[in-house]
Amino acid sequence: MCVTCGCSDDANVTVTNPQTGEHTHVLADGTVISHSHNHEHSHEHPHNHSVASENAQLHAKMHGTTVTLEQNILAKNDLLAAQNRGWFKGRDILALNLVSSPGSGKTTLLARTIQDLKDKVVINVIEGDQATTNDADRIKATGCNVIQINTGAGCHLDAQMVEQGLQQLNPPLNSIVMIENVGNLVCPALFDLGESAKVAILSVTEGEDKPIKYPYMFRASQVMIINKIDLLPYVQFNVDRCIEYAHQVNPHLKIFQVSATTGTGLDDWYQWLGF
């Protein structure tokens, strides 16, 4: 896991298939444990920070090896991401990495997109959250196949997690895979998942200066969606200034203004998707 962001090295990842009820636990050493639950959950899966892990991180920082370790982690991730990208390309799958702060409305936007395009293209989803299957349950209700990845103490998805999800999801040829990342505008900017593009989503309730406060994310993205524009009469949000800030960070950023609730502006988003 990521040293600099504080993710635990021993944070166990859980991959849940809501269609089958199967759980796959991916341990820090790569061990994969699969089992099924045919009962309602009445327990929590433990995700503990070990003292040994914290001491190892402190030791690494004291001896100046943190940068090297982070480079090694990113290099491994980039290799797996390249493999994912080749897998997507070989199947003519458009893979999008949806990134945002919590509460931007990306799950609502995703569900609306699935509903509106269900007769035109198959969309499969990988959901990323630290805990619960709430978002996966919402997506499953649309009739879409979905895999939930719970990162535990981790604050982002990585290429290996996505690979694990794809093995269970098995999306068809000529389809779309939407990867809804953990709500976080920092660490997901560093981790390539093998996607065709990052789509950064912000809502008008967050403030127009998000692109310059989190420049790495918006610089790494190809698309920015300003969501919840139906709330503009009720909040202080300068759309033109937000777009100006975004283009300061990334002049090539494609920008859409939408309301996932009312449907305003979604036709332009769908046209960019190819529909």
Secondary structure as the mmCIF struct_conf table of DSSP 4:
data_model
#
loop_
_struct_conf.conf_type_id
_struct_conf.id
_struct_conf.beg_label_comp_id
_struct_conf.beg_label_asym_id
_struct_conf.beg_label_seq_id
_struct_conf.end_label_comp_id
_struct_conf.end_label_asym_id
_struct_conf.end_label_seq_id
TURN_TY1_P TURN_TY1_P1 VAL A 3 GLY A 6
TURN_TY1_P TURN_TY1_P2 ASP A 9 ASP A 10
STRN STRN1 VAL A 13 ASN A 17
TURN_TY1_P TURN_TY1_P3 PRO A 18 GLY A 21
STRN STRN2 GLU A 22 VAL A 26
TURN_TY1_P TURN_TY1_P4 ALA A 28 ASP A 29
BEND BEND1 GLY A 30 GLY A 30
STRN STRN3 VAL A 32 SER A 36
BEND BEND2 HIS A 39 HIS A 39
BEND BEND3 HIS A 43 HIS A 43
HELX_LH_PP_P HELX_LH_PP_P1 GLU A 44 PRO A 46
HELX_RH_AL_P HELX_RH_AL_P1 VAL A 51 MET A 62
TURN_TY1_P TURN_TY1_P5 HIS A 63 GLY A 64
HELX_RH_AL_P HELX_RH_AL_P2 THR A 66 GLY A 90
TURN_TY1_P TURN_TY1_P6 ARG A 91 ASP A 92
STRN STRN4 LEU A 94 SER A 100
TURN_TY1_P TURN_TY1_P7 PRO A 102 GLY A 103
BEND BEND4 SER A 104 GLY A 105
HELX_RH_AL_P HELX_RH_AL_P3 LYS A 106 LEU A 117
TURN_TY1_P TURN_TY1_P8 LYS A 118 LYS A 120
STRN STRN5 ILE A 123 ASP A 129
BEND BEND5 GLN A 130 ALA A 131
BEND BEND6 THR A 133 THR A 133
HELX_RH_AL_P HELX_RH_AL_P4 ASN A 134 LYS A 140
TURN_TY1_P TURN_TY1_P9 ALA A 141 GLY A 143
STRN STRN6 VAL A 146 ASN A 150
TURN_TY1_P TURN_TY1_P10 GLY A 152 ALA A 153
BEND BEND7 CYS A 155 HIS A 156
HELX_RH_AL_P HELX_RH_AL_P5 ALA A 159 LEU A 169
HELX_LH_PP_P HELX_LH_PP_P2 PRO A 171 PRO A 172
TURN_TY1_P TURN_TY1_P11 LEU A 173 ASN A 174
STRN STRN7 ILE A 176 GLU A 180
BEND BEND8 GLY A 183 GLY A 183
BEND BEND9 LEU A 185 VAL A 186
HELX_RH_3T_P HELX_RH_3T_P1 CYS A 187 ALA A 189
TURN_TY1_P TURN_TY1_P12 LEU A 190 LEU A 190
BEND BEND10 GLY A 194 GLY A 194
BEND BEND11 SER A 196 SER A 196
STRN STRN8 ALA A 197 SER A 203
TURN_TY1_P TURN_TY1_P13 VAL A 204 THR A 205
BEND BEND12 GLU A 206 GLU A 206
TURN_TY1_P TURN_TY1_P14 GLU A 208 ASP A 209
HELX_RH_AL_P HELX_RH_AL_P6 LYS A 210 LYS A 213
BEND BEND13 TYR A 214 TYR A 214
HELX_RH_AL_P HELX_RH_AL_P7 PRO A 215 ALA A 220
BEND BEND14 GLN A 222 GLN A 222
STRN STRN9 VAL A 223 ASN A 227
HELX_RH_3T_P HELX_RH_3T_P2 ILE A 229 TYR A 234
BEND BEND15 VAL A 235 VAL A 235
HELX_RH_AL_P HELX_RH_AL_P8 VAL A 239 VAL A 249
TURN_TY1_P TURN_TY1_P15 PRO A 251 HIS A 252
STRN STRN10 LYS A 254 GLN A 257
TURN_TY1_P TURN_TY1_P16 ALA A 260 THR A 262
TURN_TY1_P TURN_TY1_P17 THR A 264 GLY A 265
HELX_RH_AL_P HELX_RH_AL_P9 LEU A 266 LEU A 273
TURN_TY1_P TURN_TY1_P18 GLY A 274 GLY A 274
#
